[in-house]
Amino acid sequence: MDETIYISRRCNHCQELLILLHKYKEYINFKVVDVDTTPFPKIITTVPCMLVKNKILPGIELFKFIEYLLDEKGISINKYK
């Protein structure tokens, strides 16, 4: 997958996302870039977000997308509905 998730370790929502990604790492695997330590595209203006084919999937939409992916694999977290 080409999708990249952008985070900042100073952001509480990003920390929550990282925990979620780690907890379900055997089911979902995306490249994660910390904007505080790594160059990132100018299109990224908020974190957390995911860049998918030059489109931004911000915050809660990203969490819902991850929940959808997990649900498709039979794992229900029902946190972001």
Secondary structure, DSSP 8 states (H G I E B T S, - for coil): ---EEEE-TT-HHHHHHHHHHHHTTTT---EEEETTTS---TT--SSSEEEETTEEEEHHHHHHHHHHHHHHTT-------
